[in-house]
Amino acid sequence: MVDVLCSNMTSDKEQLRDISSMGLKTVIAELPLTSSGLTLTGSVCKKITSQLIGAMGKHDDVSVQLEALDILLDMLGR
């Protein structure tokens, strides 16, 4: 699910990017912080980070870059 949401962040359709952004923010907000869920949380965060950084490098659209940075900020804040 995270892979699809991240790949949709580079879509030419703004509405699809917005929906994917909200989905990623929801996934990040719901990640478990308990010790039993840290493996899942770590792997999801690594996947999101690498894909969003790659998307920022490939896409010249400033709105895509800002949205990716906003998602990364949410993840770091968590």
Distance bins in CASP14 RR format, pairs under 12 A and 6 or more apart:
PFRMAT RR
TARGET T0000
AUTHOR 0000-0000-0000
RMODE 2
METHOD distances of the structure
MODEL  1
1 7 0 0 0 0 0 1 0 0 0 0 0
1 8 0 0 0 0 0 1 0 0 0 0 0
1 20 0 0 0 0 0 1 0 0 0 0 0
1 23 0 0 0 0 1 0 0 0 0 0 0
1 24 0 0 0 0 1 0 0 0 0 0 0
1 26 0 0 0 0 0 1 0 0 0 0 0
1 27 1 0 0 1 0 0 0 0 0 0 0
1 30 0 0 0 0 0 1 0 0 0 0 0
1 44 0 0 0 0 1 0 0 0 0 0 0
1 47 0 0 0 0 0 1 0 0 0 0 0
1 48 0 0 0 0 0 1 0 0 0 0 0
2 8 0 0 0 0 0 1 0 0 0 0 0
2 9 0 0 0 0 0 1 0 0 0 0 0
2 20 0 0 0 0 0 1 0 0 0 0 0
2 23 0 0 0 0 1 0 0 0 0 0 0
2 24 1 0 0 1 0 0 0 0 0 0 0
2 25 0 0 0 0 0 1 0 0 0 0 0
2 26 0 0 0 0 0 1 0 0 0 0 0
2 27 1 0 0 1 0 0 0 0 0 0 0
2 28 0 0 0 0 1 0 0 0 0 0 0
2 30 0 0 0 0 0 1 0 0 0 0 0
2 31 0 0 0 0 0 1 0 0 0 0 0
2 40 0 0 0 0 0 1 0 0 0 0 0
2 41 0 0 0 0 0 1 0 0 0 0 0
2 42 0 0 0 0 0 1 0 0 0 0 0
2 43 0 0 0 0 1 0 0 0 0 0 0
2 44 1 0 1 0 0 0 0 0 0 0 0
2 45 0 0 0 0 1 0 0 0 0 0 0
2 46 0 0 0 0 0 1 0 0 0 0 0
2 47 1 0 1 0 0 0 0 0 0 0 0
2 48 1 0 0 1 0 0 0 0 0 0 0
2 49 0 0 0 0 0 1 0 0 0 0 0
2 50 0 0 0 0 0 1 0 0 0 0 0
2 51 1 0 0 1 0 0 0 0 0 0 0
2 52 0 0 0 0 0 1 0 0 0 0 0
2 71 0 0 0 0 0 1 0 0 0 0 0
2 75 0 0 0 0 0 1 0 0 0 0 0
3 9 0 0 0 0 0 1 0 0 0 0 0
3 20 0 0 0 0 0 1 0 0 0 0 0
3 24 0 0 0 0 0 1 0 0 0 0 0
3 27 0 0 0 0 0 1 0 0 0 0 0
3 43 0 0 0 0 0 1 0 0 0 0 0
3 44 0 0 0 0 0 1 0 0 0 0 0
3 47 1 0 0 1 0 0 0 0 0 0 0
3 48 0 0 0 0 1 0 0 0 0 0 0
3 50 0 0 0 0 0 1 0 0 0 0 0
3 51 1 0 0 1 0 0 0 0 0 0 0
3 52 0 0 0 0 0 1 0 0 0 0 0
4 10 0 0 0 0 0 1 0 0 0 0 0
4 11 0 0 0 0 0 1 0 0 0 0 0
4 16 0 0 0 0 0 1 0 0 0 0 0
4 19 0 0 0 0 0 1 0 0 0 0 0
4 20 1 0 0 1 0 0 0 0 0 0 0
4 23 0 0 0 0 0 1 0 0 0 0 0
4 24 0 0 0 0 0 1 0 0 0 0 0
4 27 0 0 0 0 0 1 0 0 0 0 0
4 47 0 0 0 0 0 1 0 0 0 0 0
4 51 0 0 0 0 0 1 0 0 0 0 0
5 11 0 0 0 0 0 1 0 0 0 0 0
5 16 0 0 0 0 0 1 0 0 0 0 0
5 17 0 0 0 0 0 1 0 0 0 0 0
5 18 0 0 0 0 0 1 0 0 0 0 0
5 19 0 0 0 0 1 0 0 0 0 0 0
5 20 1 0 1 0 0 0 0 0 0 0 0
5 21 0 0 0 0 1 0 0 0 0 0 0
5 22 0 0 0 0 1 0 0 0 0 0 0
5 23 1 0 1 0 0 0 0 0 0 0 0
5 24 1 0 1 0 0 0 0 0 0 0 0
5 25 0 0 0 0 1 0 0 0 0 0 0
5 26 0 0 0 0 1 0 0 0 0 0 0
5 27 1 0 0 1 0 0 0 0 0 0 0
5 28 0 0 0 0 0 1 0 0 0 0 0
5 44 0 0 0 0 0 1 0 0 0 0 0
5 47 0 0 0 0 0 1 0 0 0 0 0
5 48 0 0 0 0 1 0 0 0 0 0 0
5 51 0 0 0 0 1 0 0 0 0 0 0
5 52 0 0 0 0 0 1 0 0 0 0 0
5 55 0 0 0 0 0 1 0 0 0 0 0
5 67 0 0 0 0 0 1 0 0 0 0 0
5 68 0 0 0 0 0 1 0 0 0 0 0
5 71 0 0 0 0 1 0 0 0 0 0 0
6 17 0 0 0 0 0 1 0 0 0 0 0
6 20 1 0 0 1 0 0 0 0 0 0 0
6 21 0 0 0 0 0 1 0 0 0 0 0
6 23 0 0 0 0 0 1 0 0 0 0 0
6 24 1 0 0 1 0 0 0 0 0 0 0
6 27 0 0 0 0 0 1 0 0 0 0 0
6 28 0 0 0 0 0 1 0 0 0 0 0
6 44 0 0 0 0 0 1 0 0 0 0 0
6 46 0 0 0 0 0 1 0 0 0 0 0
6 47 1 0 0 1 0 0 0 0 0 0 0
6 48 1 0 0 1 0 0 0 0 0 0 0
6 49 0 0 0 0 1 0 0 0 0 0 0
6 50 0 0 0 0 1 0 0 0 0 0 0
6 51 1 1 0 0 0 0 0 0 0 0 0
6 52 1 0 0 1 0 0 0 0 0 0 0
6 53 0 0 0 0 0 1 0 0 0 0 0
6 54 0 0 0 0 1 0 0 0 0 0 0
6 55 1 0 0 1 0 0 0 0 0 0 0
6 56 0 0 0 0 0 1 0 0 0 0 0
6 58 0 0 0 0 0 1 0 0 0 0 0
6 64 0 0 0 0 0 1 0 0 0 0 0
6 67 0 0 0 0 0 1 0 0 0 0 0
6 68 0 0 0 0 1 0 0 0 0 0 0
6 71 0 0 0 0 1 0 0 0 0 0 0
6 72 0 0 0 0 0 1 0 0 0 0 0
7 16 0 0 0 0 0 1 0 0 0 0 0
7 17 0 0 0 0 0 1 0 0 0 0 0
7 20 0 0 0 0 1 0 0 0 0 0 0
7 24 0 0 0 0 0 1 0 0 0 0 0
7 47 0 0 0 0 0 1 0 0 0 0 0
7 48 0 0 0 0 0 1 0 0 0 0 0
7 51 1 0 0 1 0 0 0 0 0 0 0
7 52 0 0 0 0 0 1 0 0 0 0 0
7 54 0 0 0 0 0 1 0 0 0 0 0
7 55 0 0 0 0 1 0 0 0 0 0 0
7 58 0 0 0 0 0 1 0 0 0 0 0
7 59 0 0 0 0 0 1 0 0 0 0 0
8 14 0 0 0 0 0 1 0 0 0 0 0
8 15 0 0 0 0 0 1 0 0 0 0 0
8 16 1 0 1 0 0 0 0 0 0 0 0
8 17 1 0 0 1 0 0 0 0 0 0 0
8 18 0 0 0 0 1 0 0 0 0 0 0
8 19 1 0 0 1 0 0 0 0 0 0 0
8 20 1 1 0 0 0 0 0 0 0 0 0
8 21 0 0 0 0 1 0 0 0 0 0 0
8 22 0 0 0 0 0 1 0 0 0 0 0
8 23 0 0 0 0 1 0 0 0 0 0 0
8 24 0 0 0 0 1 0 0 0 0 0 0
8 51 0 0 0 0 0 1 0 0 0 0 0
8 52 0 0 0 0 0 1 0 0 0 0 0
8 55 0 0 0 0 1 0 0 0 0 0 0
8 64 0 0 0 0 0 1 0 0 0 0 0
8 67 0 0 0 0 0 1 0 0 0 0 0
8 68 0 0 0 0 0 1 0 0 0 0 0
9 16 0 0 0 0 1 0 0 0 0 0 0
9 17 1 0 1 0 0 0 0 0 0 0 0
9 18 0 0 0 0 1 0 0 0 0 0 0
9 19 0 0 0 0 0 1 0 0 0 0 0
9 20 1 0 1 0 0 0 0 0 0 0 0
9 21 1 0 0 1 0 0 0 0 0 0 0
9 22 0 0 0 0 0 1 0 0 0 0 0
9 23 0 0 0 0 0 1 0 0 0 0 0
9 24 1 0 0 1 0 0 0 0 0 0 0
9 25 0 0 0 0 0 1 0 0 0 0 0
9 48 0 0 0 0 1 0 0 0 0 0 0
9 51 1 0 0 1 0 0 0 0 0 0 0
9 52 1 0 0 1 0 0 0 0 0 0 0
9 53 0 0 0 0 0 1 0 0 0 0 0
9 54 0 0 0 0 1 0 0 0 0 0 0
9 55 1 0 1 0 0 0 0 0 0 0 0
9 56 0 0 0 0 1 0 0 0 0 0 0
9 57 0 0 0 0 0 1 0 0 0 0 0
9 58 0 0 0 0 0 1 0 0 0 0 0
9 59 0 0 0 0 1 0 0 0 0 0 0
9 61 0 0 0 0 0 1 0 0 0 0 0
9 63 0 0 0 0 0 1 0 0 0 0 0
9 64 1 0 0 1 0 0 0 0 0 0 0
9 65 0 0 0 0 0 1 0 0 0 0 0
9 66 0 0 0 0 0 1 0 0 0 0 0
9 67 1 0 0 1 0 0 0 0 0 0 0
9 68 1 0 0 1 0 0 0 0 0 0 0
9 69 0 0 0 0 0 1 0 0 0 0 0
9 70 0 0 0 0 0 1 0 0 0 0 0
9 71 0 0 0 0 1 0 0 0 0 0 0
9 72 0 0 0 0 0 1 0 0 0 0 0
10 16 0 0 0 0 1 0 0 0 0 0 0
10 17 1 0 0 1 0 0 0 0 0 0 0
10 20 0 0 0 0 1 0 0 0 0 0 0
10 21 0 0 0 0 0 1 0 0 0 0 0
10 51 0 0 0 0 1 0 0 0 0 0 0
10 52 0 0 0 0 1 0 0 0 0 0 0
10 54 0 0 0 0 1 0 0 0 0 0 0
10 55 1 0 1 0 0 0 0 0 0 0 0
10 56 0 0 0 0 1 0 0 0 0 0 0
10 57 0 0 0 0 1 0 0 0 0 0 0
10 58 1 0 0 1 0 0 0 0 0 0 0
10 59 1 0 1 0 0 0 0 0 0 0 0
10 60 0 0 0 0 0 1 0 0 0 0 0
10 61 0 0 0 0 1 0 0 0 0 0 0
10 63 0 0 0 0 0 1 0 0 0 0 0
10 64 1 0 0 1 0 0 0 0 0 0 0
10 65 0 0 0 0 0 1 0 0 0 0 0
10 67 0 0 0 0 0 1 0 0 0 0 0
10 68 0 0 0 0 1 0 0 0 0 0 0
11 17 1 0 1 0 0 0 0 0 0 0 0
11 18 0 0 0 0 1 0 0 0 0 0 0
11 19 0 0 0 0 1 0 0 0 0 0 0
11 20 1 0 0 1 0 0 0 0 0 0 0
11 21 0 0 0 0 0 1 0 0 0 0 0
11 55 0 0 0 0 0 1 0 0 0 0 0
11 59 0 0 0 0 1 0 0 0 0 0 0
11 61 0 0 0 0 0 1 0 0 0 0 0
11 63 0 0 0 0 0 1 0 0 0 0 0
11 64 0 0 0 0 1 0 0 0 0 0 0
11 67 0 0 0 0 0 1 0 0 0 0 0
12 59 0 0 0 0 1 0 0 0 0 0 0
12 61 0 0 0 0 1 0 0 0 0 0 0
12 63 0 0 0 0 0 1 0 0 0 0 0
12 64 0 0 0 0 1 0 0 0 0 0 0
13 19 0 0 0 0 1 0 0 0 0 0 0
13 20 0 0 0 0 1 0 0 0 0 0 0
13 61 0 0 0 0 0 1 0 0 0 0 0
13 64 0 0 0 0 0 1 0 0 0 0 0
14 20 0 0 0 0 0 1 0 0 0 0 0
14 21 0 0 0 0 0 1 0 0 0 0 0
14 61 0 0 0 0 1 0 0 0 0 0 0
14 63 1 0 0 1 0 0 0 0 0 0 0
14 64 0 0 0 0 1 0 0 0 0 0 0
14 67 0 0 0 0 1 0 0 0 0 0 0
15 21 0 0 0 0 0 1 0 0 0 0 0
15 22 0 0 0 0 0 1 0 0 0 0 0
16 22 0 0 0 0 0 1 0 0 0 0 0
16 23 0 0 0 0 0 1 0 0 0 0 0
16 64 0 0 0 0 0 1 0 0 0 0 0
16 67 0 0 0 0 0 1 0 0 0 0 0
17 23 0 0 0 0 0 1 0 0 0 0 0
17 24 0 0 0 0 0 1 0 0 0 0 0
17 52 0 0 0 0 0 1 0 0 0 0 0
17 55 0 0 0 0 1 0 0 0 0 0 0
17 59 0 0 0 0 1 0 0 0 0 0 0
17 61 0 0 0 0 1 0 0 0 0 0 0
17 63 1 0 0 1 0 0 0 0 0 0 0
17 64 1 0 0 1 0 0 0 0 0 0 0
17 65 0 0 0 0 0 1 0 0 0 0 0
17 66 0 0 0 0 0 1 0 0 0 0 0
17 67 1 0 0 1 0 0 0 0 0 0 0
17 68 0 0 0 0 1 0 0 0 0 0 0
17 70 0 0 0 0 0 1 0 0 0 0 0
17 71 0 0 0 0 0 1 0 0 0 0 0
18 24 0 0 0 0 0 1 0 0 0 0 0
18 25 0 0 0 0 0 1 0 0 0 0 0
18 63 0 0 0 0 1 0 0 0 0 0 0
18 64 0 0 0 0 0 1 0 0 0 0 0
18 67 1 0 0 1 0 0 0 0 0 0 0
18 70 0 0 0 0 0 1 0 0 0 0 0
18 71 0 0 0 0 0 1 0 0 0 0 0
19 25 0 0 0 0 0 1 0 0 0 0 0
19 26 0 0 0 0 0 1 0 0 0 0 0
19 67 0 0 0 0 0 1 0 0 0 0 0
20 26 0 0 0 0 0 1 0 0 0 0 0
20 27 0 0 0 0 0 1 0 0 0 0 0
20 48 0 0 0 0 0 1 0 0 0 0 0
20 51 0 0 0 0 0 1 0 0 0 0 0
20 52 0 0 0 0 0 1 0 0 0 0 0
20 55 0 0 0 0 0 1 0 0 0 0 0
20 64 0 0 0 0 0 1 0 0 0 0 0
20 67 0 0 0 0 1 0 0 0 0 0 0
20 68 0 0 0 0 0 1 0 0 0 0 0
20 71 0 0 0 0 1 0 0 0 0 0 0
21 27 0 0 0 0 0 1 0 0 0 0 0
21 28 0 0 0 0 0 1 0 0 0 0 0
21 48 0 0 0 0 0 1 0 0 0 0 0
21 52 0 0 0 0 0 1 0 0 0 0 0
21 55 0 0 0 0 0 1 0 0 0 0 0
21 63 0 0 0 0 0 1 0 0 0 0 0
21 64 0 0 0 0 1 0 0 0 0 0 0
21 66 0 0 0 0 0 1 0 0 0 0 0
21 67 1 0 1 0 0 0 0 0 0 0 0
21 68 0 0 0 0 1 0 0 0 0 0 0
21 69 0 0 0 0 0 1 0 0 0 0 0
21 70 1 0 0 1 0 0 0 0 0 0 0
21 71 1 0 0 1 0 0 0 0 0 0 0
21 72 0 0 0 0 0 1 0 0 0 0 0
21 74 0 0 0 0 1 0 0 0 0 0 0
22 28 0 0 0 0 0 1 0 0 0 0 0
22 29 0 0 0 0 0 1 0 0 0 0 0
22 67 0 0 0 0 0 1 0 0 0 0 0
22 70 0 0 0 0 0 1 0 0 0 0 0
22 71 0 0 0 0 1 0 0 0 0 0 0
22 74 0 0 0 0 0 1 0 0 0 0 0
23 29 0 0 0 0 1 0 0 0 0 0 0
23 30 0 0 0 0 1 0 0 0 0 0 0
23 48 0 0 0 0 0 1 0 0 0 0 0
23 67 0 0 0 0 0 1 0 0 0 0 0
23 71 0 0 0 0 1 0 0 0 0 0 0
23 74 0 0 0 0 0 1 0 0 0 0 0
24 30 0 0 0 0 0 1 0 0 0 0 0
24 31 0 0 0 0 0 1 0 0 0 0 0
24 44 0 0 0 0 1 0 0 0 0 0 0
24 45 0 0 0 0 0 1 0 0 0 0 0
24 47 0 0 0 0 0 1 0 0 0 0 0
24 48 1 0 0 1 0 0 0 0 0 0 0
24 49 0 0 0 0 0 1 0 0 0 0 0
24 51 0 0 0 0 1 0 0 0 0 0 0
24 52 0 0 0 0 1 0 0 0 0 0 0
24 55 0 0 0 0 0 1 0 0 0 0 0
24 67 0 0 0 0 1 0 0 0 0 0 0
24 68 0 0 0 0 1 0 0 0 0 0 0
24 70 0 0 0 0 1 0 0 0 0 0 0
24 71 1 0 1 0 0 0 0 0 0 0 0
24 72 0 0 0 0 1 0 0 0 0 0 0
24 73 0 0 0 0 0 1 0 0 0 0 0
24 74 0 0 0 0 1 0 0 0 0 0 0
24 75 0 0 0 0 1 0 0 0 0 0 0
25 31 0 0 0 0 0 1 0 0 0 0 0
25 48 0 0 0 0 0 1 0 0 0 0 0
25 52 0 0 0 0 0 1 0 0 0 0 0
25 67 0 0 0 0 1 0 0 0 0 0 0
25 68 0 0 0 0 0 1 0 0 0 0 0
25 70 0 0 0 0 1 0 0 0 0 0 0
25 71 1 0 0 1 0 0 0 0 0 0 0
25 72 0 0 0 0 0 1 0 0 0 0 0
25 73 0 0 0 0 0 1 0 0 0 0 0
25 74 1 0 1 0 0 0 0 0 0 0 0
25 75 0 0 0 0 1 0 0 0 0 0 0
25 77 0 0 0 0 0 1 0 0 0 0 0
25 78 0 0 0 0 0 1 0 0 0 0 0
26 71 0 0 0 0 0 1 0 0 0 0 0
26 74 0 0 0 0 0 1 0 0 0 0 0
26 78 0 0 0 0 0 1 0 0 0 0 0
27 40 0 0 0 0 0 1 0 0 0 0 0
27 41 0 0 0 0 0 1 0 0 0 0 0
27 44 1 0 0 1 0 0 0 0 0 0 0
27 45 0 0 0 0 0 1 0 0 0 0 0
27 47 0 0 0 0 0 1 0 0 0 0 0
27 48 1 0 0 1 0 0 0 0 0 0 0
27 71 0 0 0 0 1 0 0 0 0 0 0
27 74 0 0 0 0 0 1 0 0 0 0 0
27 75 0 0 0 0 1 0 0 0 0 0 0
27 78 0 0 0 0 0 1 0 0 0 0 0
28 41 0 0 0 0 1 0 0 0 0 0 0
28 42 0 0 0 0 0 1 0 0 0 0 0
28 44 0 0 0 0 1 0 0 0 0 0 0
28 45 1 0 0 1 0 0 0 0 0 0 0
28 47 0 0 0 0 0 1 0 0 0 0 0
28 48 1 0 0 1 0 0 0 0 0 0 0
28 49 0 0 0 0 0 1 0 0 0 0 0
28 52 0 0 0 0 0 1 0 0 0 0 0
28 70 0 0 0 0 0 1 0 0 0 0 0
28 71 1 0 0 1 0 0 0 0 0 0 0
28 72 0 0 0 0 1 0 0 0 0 0 0
28 73 0 0 0 0 0 1 0 0 0 0 0
28 74 1 0 1 0 0 0 0 0 0 0 0
28 75 1 0 1 0 0 0 0 0 0 0 0
28 76 0 0 0 0 1 0 0 0 0 0 0
28 77 0 0 0 0 1 0 0 0 0 0 0
28 78 1 0 1 0 0 0 0 0 0 0 0
29 41 0 0 0 0 0 1 0 0 0 0 0
29 44 0 0 0 0 0 1 0 0 0 0 0
29 71 0 0 0 0 0 1 0 0 0 0 0
29 74 1 0 0 1 0 0 0 0 0 0 0
29 75 0 0 0 0 1 0 0 0 0 0 0
29 77 0 0 0 0 0 1 0 0 0 0 0
29 78 1 0 0 1 0 0 0 0 0 0 0
30 37 0 0 0 0 0 1 0 0 0 0 0
30 40 0 0 0 0 0 1 0 0 0 0 0
30 41 0 0 0 0 0 1 0 0 0 0 0
30 44 0 0 0 0 0 1 0 0 0 0 0
30 74 0 0 0 0 0 1 0 0 0 0 0
30 78 0 0 0 0 0 1 0 0 0 0 0
31 37 0 0 0 0 1 0 0 0 0 0 0
31 38 0 0 0 0 1 0 0 0 0 0 0
31 39 0 0 0 0 0 1 0 0 0 0 0
31 40 1 0 0 1 0 0 0 0 0 0 0
31 41 1 0 1 0 0 0 0 0 0 0 0
31 42 0 0 0 0 1 0 0 0 0 0 0
31 43 0 0 0 0 0 1 0 0 0 0 0
31 44 1 0 0 1 0 0 0 0 0 0 0
31 45 1 0 0 1 0 0 0 0 0 0 0
31 47 0 0 0 0 0 1 0 0 0 0 0
31 48 0 0 0 0 1 0 0 0 0 0 0
31 74 0 0 0 0 0 1 0 0 0 0 0
31 75 0 0 0 0 1 0 0 0 0 0 0
31 77 0 0 0 0 0 1 0 0 0 0 0
31 78 1 0 0 1 0 0 0 0 0 0 0
32 38 1 0 0 1 0 0 0 0 0 0 0
32 39 0 0 0 0 1 0 0 0 0 0 0
32 40 1 0 0 1 0 0 0 0 0 0 0
32 41 1 0 1 0 0 0 0 0 0 0 0
32 42 0 0 0 0 0 1 0 0 0 0 0
32 44 0 0 0 0 1 0 0 0 0 0 0
32 45 0 0 0 0 0 1 0 0 0 0 0
32 78 0 0 0 0 0 1 0 0 0 0 0
33 40 0 0 0 0 0 1 0 0 0 0 0
33 41 1 0 0 1 0 0 0 0 0 0 0
33 42 0 0 0 0 0 1 0 0 0 0 0
33 45 0 0 0 0 0 1 0 0 0 0 0
33 77 0 0 0 0 0 1 0 0 0 0 0
33 78 1 0 0 1 0 0 0 0 0 0 0
34 40 0 0 0 0 0 1 0 0 0 0 0
34 41 0 0 0 0 1 0 0 0 0 0 0
35 41 0 0 0 0 0 1 0 0 0 0 0
37 43 0 0 0 0 0 1 0 0 0 0 0
37 44 0 0 0 0 0 1 0 0 0 0 0
37 45 0 0 0 0 0 1 0 0 0 0 0
38 44 0 0 0 0 0 1 0 0 0 0 0
38 45 0 0 0 0 0 1 0 0 0 0 0
39 45 0 0 0 0 0 1 0 0 0 0 0
39 46 0 0 0 0 0 1 0 0 0 0 0
40 46 0 0 0 0 0 1 0 0 0 0 0
40 47 0 0 0 0 0 1 0 0 0 0 0
41 47 0 0 0 0 0 1 0 0 0 0 0
41 48 0 0 0 0 0 1 0 0 0 0 0
41 75 0 0 0 0 1 0 0 0 0 0 0
41 78 0 0 0 0 1 0 0 0 0 0 0
42 48 0 0 0 0 1 0 0 0 0 0 0
42 49 0 0 0 0 1 0 0 0 0 0 0
42 50 0 0 0 0 0 1 0 0 0 0 0
42 75 0 0 0 0 0 1 0 0 0 0 0
42 78 0 0 0 0 0 1 0 0 0 0 0
43 49 0 0 0 0 0 1 0 0 0 0 0
43 50 0 0 0 0 0 1 0 0 0 0 0
44 50 0 0 0 0 0 1 0 0 0 0 0
44 51 0 0 0 0 0 1 0 0 0 0 0
44 75 0 0 0 0 1 0 0 0 0 0 0
44 78 0 0 0 0 0 1 0 0 0 0 0
45 51 0 0 0 0 0 1 0 0 0 0 0
45 52 0 0 0 0 0 1 0 0 0 0 0
45 71 0 0 0 0 0 1 0 0 0 0 0
45 72 0 0 0 0 1 0 0 0 0 0 0
45 74 0 0 0 0 0 1 0 0 0 0 0
45 75 1 0 1 0 0 0 0 0 0 0 0
45 76 0 0 0 0 1 0 0 0 0 0 0
45 77 0 0 0 0 0 1 0 0 0 0 0
45 78 0 0 0 0 1 0 0 0 0 0 0
46 52 0 0 0 0 0 1 0 0 0 0 0
46 53 0 0 0 0 0 1 0 0 0 0 0
46 75 0 0 0 0 0 1 0 0 0 0 0
47 53 0 0 0 0 0 1 0 0 0 0 0
47 54 0 0 0 0 0 1 0 0 0 0 0
47 75 0 0 0 0 0 1 0 0 0 0 0
48 54 0 0 0 0 0 1 0 0 0 0 0
48 55 0 0 0 0 0 1 0 0 0 0 0
48 68 0 0 0 0 1 0 0 0 0 0 0
48 71 1 0 0 1 0 0 0 0 0 0 0
48 72 1 0 0 1 0 0 0 0 0 0 0
48 74 0 0 0 0 1 0 0 0 0 0 0
48 75 1 0 0 1 0 0 0 0 0 0 0
48 76 0 0 0 0 0 1 0 0 0 0 0
48 78 0 0 0 0 0 1 0 0 0 0 0
49 55 0 0 0 0 0 1 0 0 0 0 0
49 56 0 0 0 0 0 1 0 0 0 0 0
49 68 0 0 0 0 1 0 0 0 0 0 0
49 69 0 0 0 0 0 1 0 0 0 0 0
49 71 0 0 0 0 1 0 0 0 0 0 0
49 72 1 0 0 1 0 0 0 0 0 0 0
49 73 0 0 0 0 0 1 0 0 0 0 0
49 74 0 0 0 0 0 1 0 0 0 0 0
49 75 1 0 0 1 0 0 0 0 0 0 0
49 76 0 0 0 0 1 0 0 0 0 0 0
50 56 0 0 0 0 0 1 0 0 0 0 0
50 57 0 0 0 0 0 1 0 0 0 0 0
50 68 0 0 0 0 0 1 0 0 0 0 0
50 72 0 0 0 0 0 1 0 0 0 0 0
51 57 0 0 0 0 0 1 0 0 0 0 0
51 58 0 0 0 0 0 1 0 0 0 0 0
51 59 0 0 0 0 0 1 0 0 0 0 0
51 68 0 0 0 0 1 0 0 0 0 0 0
51 71 0 0 0 0 0 1 0 0 0 0 0
51 72 0 0 0 0 0 1 0 0 0 0 0
51 75 0 0 0 0 0 1 0 0 0 0 0
52 58 0 0 0 0 0 1 0 0 0 0 0
52 59 0 0 0 0 0 1 0 0 0 0 0
52 64 0 0 0 0 1 0 0 0 0 0 0
52 65 0 0 0 0 1 0 0 0 0 0 0
52 66 0 0 0 0 0 1 0 0 0 0 0
52 67 0 0 0 0 1 0 0 0 0 0 0
52 68 1 0 1 0 0 0 0 0 0 0 0
52 69 0 0 0 0 1 0 0 0 0 0 0
52 70 0 0 0 0 1 0 0 0 0 0 0
52 71 1 0 0 1 0 0 0 0 0 0 0
52 72 1 0 1 0 0 0 0 0 0 0 0
52 73 0 0 0 0 0 1 0 0 0 0 0
52 74 0 0 0 0 0 1 0 0 0 0 0
52 75 0 0 0 0 1 0 0 0 0 0 0
52 76 0 0 0 0 0 1 0 0 0 0 0
53 59 0 0 0 0 0 1 0 0 0 0 0
53 65 0 0 0 0 0 1 0 0 0 0 0
53 68 1 0 0 1 0 0 0 0 0 0 0
53 69 0 0 0 0 1 0 0 0 0 0 0
53 71 0 0 0 0 0 1 0 0 0 0 0
53 72 1 0 0 1 0 0 0 0 0 0 0
53 75 0 0 0 0 0 1 0 0 0 0 0
54 64 0 0 0 0 0 1 0 0 0 0 0
54 65 0 0 0 0 0 1 0 0 0 0 0
54 68 0 0 0 0 1 0 0 0 0 0 0
54 72 0 0 0 0 0 1 0 0 0 0 0
55 61 0 0 0 0 0 1 0 0 0 0 0
55 63 0 0 0 0 0 1 0 0 0 0 0
55 64 1 0 0 1 0 0 0 0 0 0 0
55 65 0 0 0 0 1 0 0 0 0 0 0
55 66 0 0 0 0 0 1 0 0 0 0 0
55 67 0 0 0 0 1 0 0 0 0 0 0
55 68 1 0 1 0 0 0 0 0 0 0 0
55 69 0 0 0 0 0 1 0 0 0 0 0
55 71 0 0 0 0 0 1 0 0 0 0 0
55 72 0 0 0 0 0 1 0 0 0 0 0
56 62 0 0 0 0 0 1 0 0 0 0 0
56 63 0 0 0 0 0 1 0 0 0 0 0
56 64 1 0 0 1 0 0 0 0 0 0 0
56 65 1 0 1 0 0 0 0 0 0 0 0
56 66 0 0 0 0 1 0 0 0 0 0 0
56 67 0 0 0 0 1 0 0 0 0 0 0
56 68 1 0 1 0 0 0 0 0 0 0 0
56 69 1 0 0 1 0 0 0 0 0 0 0
56 70 0 0 0 0 0 1 0 0 0 0 0
56 71 0 0 0 0 0 1 0 0 0 0 0
56 72 0 0 0 0 1 0 0 0 0 0 0
57 64 0 0 0 0 1 0 0 0 0 0 0
57 65 1 0 0 1 0 0 0 0 0 0 0
57 68 0 0 0 0 1 0 0 0 0 0 0
57 69 0 0 0 0 0 1 0 0 0 0 0
58 64 0 0 0 0 1 0 0 0 0 0 0
58 65 0 0 0 0 0 1 0 0 0 0 0
58 68 0 0 0 0 0 1 0 0 0 0 0
59 65 1 0 0 1 0 0 0 0 0 0 0
59 66 0 0 0 0 0 1 0 0 0 0 0
59 67 0 0 0 0 0 1 0 0 0 0 0
59 68 0 0 0 0 1 0 0 0 0 0 0
61 67 0 0 0 0 1 0 0 0 0 0 0
61 68 0 0 0 0 0 1 0 0 0 0 0
62 68 0 0 0 0 0 1 0 0 0 0 0
62 69 0 0 0 0 0 1 0 0 0 0 0
63 69 0 0 0 0 0 1 0 0 0 0 0
63 70 0 0 0 0 0 1 0 0 0 0 0
64 70 0 0 0 0 0 1 0 0 0 0 0
64 71 0 0 0 0 0 1 0 0 0 0 0
65 71 0 0 0 0 0 1 0 0 0 0 0
65 72 0 0 0 0 0 1 0 0 0 0 0
66 72 0 0 0 0 0 1 0 0 0 0 0
66 73 0 0 0 0 0 1 0 0 0 0 0
67 73 0 0 0 0 0 1 0 0 0 0 0
67 74 0 0 0 0 0 1 0 0 0 0 0
68 74 0 0 0 0 0 1 0 0 0 0 0
68 75 0 0 0 0 0 1 0 0 0 0 0
69 75 0 0 0 0 0 1 0 0 0 0 0
69 76 0 0 0 0 0 1 0 0 0 0 0
70 76 0 0 0 0 0 1 0 0 0 0 0
70 77 0 0 0 0 0 1 0 0 0 0 0
71 77 0 0 0 0 0 1 0 0 0 0 0
71 78 0 0 0 0 0 1 0 0 0 0 0
72 78 0 0 0 0 0 1 0 0 0 0 0
END
